[in-house]
Each structure stands twice: as C-alpha cells, then as structure tokens.
C-alpha cells in the first residue's frame, strides 16, 4: 500500500514561515545615526589623525591619533566629548567639563577643566557609526545634478530651490579658486531654499583674497574626491572624506568631516543647520543598493510559500 502525502495545512505553513523568519533575522545592531544627526551635533569627525594646537570648540570623533590641542572653549556644547579611536600625545586641555573616551594610550598630559574624565574603555560605538553615514552622504551628493538656474558671479552664489528645497552647485576646485579670488563670498538664497550643497571636484586651496560676508550654516561644501583641501576664514560646513584638511589662516565655522585634520586654525561650533531635501547618508539611499540578507531570505520564503499553497490547492488527478 502506498502512502499519500498529506497537504500542508495553513497553520503548519504559518509555523514554517515563522521558523524561517526567526533563522533569517540578523542580530540586533546598535542604532545607526543619520548624517544629519552627526552634522548637527559633532563639530569634527575624521577617519584618521588630528594634529593641531588650535581650539576645537565642539565635540569630536577622531579615527586616528590626536596630537596636542585645546578643546571646548568658546561656544562649547553641554557635556562635550572626544571619541578617540587612536592614542593621544602632547598636552591636551579639555574645558567646560569635557571628557575623553580613548581606545589607545595617553602619551601626554591632559588637563580636565570643569569635571571631565578619561574613559579608557573607549567609545562604545565603532568608528563607522560616525564615518559611514558621512562618507555615504558625500557620495550621494556628488552624484546630484546642479539645480537649474543656479549661478556663481563674483563670489556670489545665486541659489534656486530644487523640488525638495535643496539647491545644488557643481564646480571644479580650480574654478572655485578663480571664482573666490578677490571676491566677497555670499549666498543669495531664492524662495524656498532650505539647504545649499556645493559639490567640488579635485583639490582646493582658498585664495587669501577671499572674504566671506556672513556665516552660512545651511551651506555644505562637498569635496568628495579631493586629497588636499586648504581653507582660510571659512564660514560653512565641509565634507572632505578623502582629504587632508588644513586652515591657512582664520577659522572654520561649521561642521567638519575629513580624512585627516592638520590644524592651522580653530574650528568653531557653528554646526550645520540645513535640512530640507538633504539625504541622510544611509546605505539604502546609495545607487544600486541591494536588499539586506534577511530581506533576501524573506523573498525566498514568500516564493516557497506560494509553491506550497499551489500544491495544496491542486485538485486530485
């Protein structure tokens, strides 16, 4: 006597689905910050080392070693911090109760002024928590087309609002240097502009004759492929993920992300405030992104469930 296979019941199929989903679900990960959250709360982020003797006013995330500096003067935030993934050398002054979270070893004296501490266990999150969203954001912005109607004339950026309120300029480093020579730099924002992105290709050195008229906290300069960026008295935020960034004279007033920072001037805690239309720097927004492994498992599960249901409903021969 032959045995006939029993059709799979709906309850059994649901149990099978739940089991597969349970197996496919990845372990819970730490919450990922968006690029906007990082730009709006951290003054300086680097992939590598920071070497400076000038003040950094706001909190910092440093991927390499830190050589000498004063942090948290001036317009410092409450409970400022340095997340240092390398080691520290030289004399370091941390004011306003700022603390140091360090993975490496101290190689110099640190003055904790105002109640700060050394946390030798280091930062609780991996460096990529901060660097990955900013690197992704730089890549995303570099792929955008210039907003129709935008012009640069004599150092004036005339910005037209895009569909989302973001206005995009695309320019080479050499052309930007020419535009800012003997120029008063200002941003004229058209109706509805909430944030401005200036994509710059190639290396850049700000001309000494450039003169910023006003602070531009909703403007983000994106040096996506530069290896060297030197600015003067800069009045907006900077993304330079592959570059060594330096200040020739003056200070940077804005949020900064660079591969390395070589100092030369202060970084002031005038954080990026632009938001409208700006991408969040998540990997899911990158062109050609693929589903997560758990998503792929669920897609396969759906196909399997469809086959099983069809078999169940097939009439006997």
QUIPEJO-V979857 format. One record per helix or strand. SS is the DSSP state (H for helix, E for strand). FROM is the first residue (numbers start at 1). LEN is the number of residues. If there is no record, write none. Layout:
[[SS	FROM	LEN] [SS	FROM	LEN]]
This chain:
[[H	10	15] [H	35	5] [E	44	3] [E	50	2] [E	55	2] [E	60	3] [E	66	6] [E	81	4] [E	88	7] [E	99	4] [E	106	2] [E	110	3] [E	118	2] [H	128	15] [E	151	3] [E	156	4] [E	166	7] [H	173	8] [E	184	6] [E	195	7] [E	204	2] [E	211	2] [E	219	4] [E	228	4] [E	234	1] [E	237	11] [E	251	3] [E	256	6] [E	266	3] [H	283	3] [H	293	21]]
